[in-house]
Amino acid sequence: MKSLSEIDTTSKRASRAIGYSWGISEEVGKNIRLLEMFGLPGVKNLNDFYKKKKDQQFENLNLISKDNKTAKSEFCPIIAGTSFLDQIKSLENLNEIKFEKIAYPLLFLPFVSRA
């Protein structure tokens, strides 16, 4: 079993290795640590997502709106999550925000919980 600090560091490095910026990688590390702290399979989901990301393109959700849909592939949970955190002040007045087709939604959950 790894410590939460090791989970954070390993997740951060894996995110950087797959191509995310250091800032986004930092957020991923915090999120996976949070999931694992509550007994949720954060490391497994991140690993599965990164394996799938090598072969499949995911849609980037850069601007969050009231209704977020895509006709193309699934949304990347990491880009959607960081966009959500970055735009939280402009989203505060919305009573409901809908998301459809987010890949690995468990990876998106910590972004929402931290907002």
Legacy VTK file of the C-alpha trace (Angstrom):
# vtk DataFile Version 3.0
C-alpha trace
ASCII
DATASET POLYDATA
POINTS 115 float
0.000 0.000 0.000
1.296 3.445 -0.888
1.018 6.517 1.277
-1.208 9.385 0.184
1.907 11.449 -0.491
3.266 8.746 -2.818
-0.097 8.539 -4.589
-0.107 12.315 -5.085
3.470 12.379 -6.413
3.069 9.360 -8.692
-0.212 10.664 -10.134
1.362 14.060 -10.731
4.361 12.561 -12.545
2.192 10.240 -14.636
0.025 13.192 -15.664
3.064 15.181 -16.666
4.464 12.212 -18.609
1.258 11.826 -20.606
1.422 15.478 -21.666
-0.459 17.633 -19.181
1.119 20.850 -17.893
2.624 20.965 -14.415
-0.342 22.989 -13.151
-2.910 20.480 -14.352
-0.708 17.628 -13.133
-0.690 19.192 -9.651
-4.500 19.242 -9.672
-4.642 15.599 -10.756
-2.302 14.590 -7.934
-4.506 16.322 -5.349
-7.631 14.736 -6.798
-6.342 11.174 -6.901
-5.091 11.575 -3.349
-8.572 12.761 -2.316
-10.303 9.820 -4.004
-7.963 7.291 -2.418
-8.339 8.944 0.987
-12.070 8.157 0.813
-11.481 4.594 -0.351
-12.398 5.205 -3.995
-10.310 3.667 -6.810
-8.613 6.843 -8.012
-5.300 5.256 -9.039
-7.035 2.471 -10.970
-9.315 4.911 -12.817
-6.443 7.255 -13.643
-4.348 4.356 -14.929
-7.233 3.041 -17.062
-7.933 6.537 -18.409
-4.296 7.131 -19.375
-4.119 3.761 -21.138
-7.271 4.607 -23.092
-6.011 8.153 -23.806
-3.084 6.731 -25.797
-5.475 5.231 -28.358
-8.502 7.522 -28.214
-9.035 11.251 -28.626
-11.140 12.944 -25.969
-13.026 16.186 -26.449
-11.725 19.142 -24.412
-14.440 21.031 -22.547
-12.844 24.442 -22.129
-15.951 26.587 -21.640
-18.492 25.281 -19.137
-22.124 26.180 -19.800
-25.494 25.230 -18.340
-25.792 22.238 -20.693
-22.548 20.527 -21.744
-22.968 18.009 -24.560
-20.788 16.676 -27.336
-21.709 14.851 -30.515
-18.133 13.674 -30.827
-16.168 11.541 -28.384
-16.387 11.742 -24.604
-15.136 14.765 -22.680
-11.746 14.504 -20.993
-12.506 14.515 -17.237
-9.274 16.321 -16.390
-9.686 19.228 -18.813
-13.395 19.477 -17.940
-12.515 19.497 -14.242
-9.828 22.152 -14.447
-12.117 24.282 -16.624
-14.842 23.885 -14.001
-12.501 25.057 -11.233
-11.194 27.955 -13.323
-14.710 29.186 -14.158
-16.436 28.572 -10.827
-17.084 32.270 -10.146
-19.016 32.664 -13.408
-20.953 29.432 -12.736
-22.100 30.279 -9.199
-25.430 31.737 -10.326
-26.502 28.612 -12.208
-28.888 26.371 -10.280
-28.076 23.347 -12.404
-25.230 22.358 -14.708
-25.569 19.278 -16.910
-22.721 17.178 -18.255
-23.065 14.357 -20.751
-20.451 11.907 -21.925
-17.611 12.577 -19.495
-15.077 9.769 -19.671
-14.224 8.253 -16.290
-16.609 10.464 -14.277
-14.959 9.424 -11.007
-11.921 11.470 -12.099
-14.184 14.514 -12.575
-15.808 14.217 -9.139
-12.963 15.668 -7.000
-12.875 18.815 -9.148
-16.555 19.389 -8.365
-16.091 18.640 -4.669
-13.245 21.166 -4.435
-15.160 23.972 -6.179
LINES 1 116
115 0 1 2 3 4 5 6 7 8 9 10 11 12 13 14 15 16 17 18 19 20 21 22 23 24 25 26 27 28 29 30 31 32 33 34 35 36 37 38 39 40 41 42 43 44 45 46 47 48 49 50 51 52 53 54 55 56 57 58 59 60 61 62 63 64 65 66 67 68 69 70 71 72 73 74 75 76 77 78 79 80 81 82 83 84 85 86 87 88 89 90 91 92 93 94 95 96 97 98 99 100 101 102 103 104 105 106 107 108 109 110 111 112 113 114
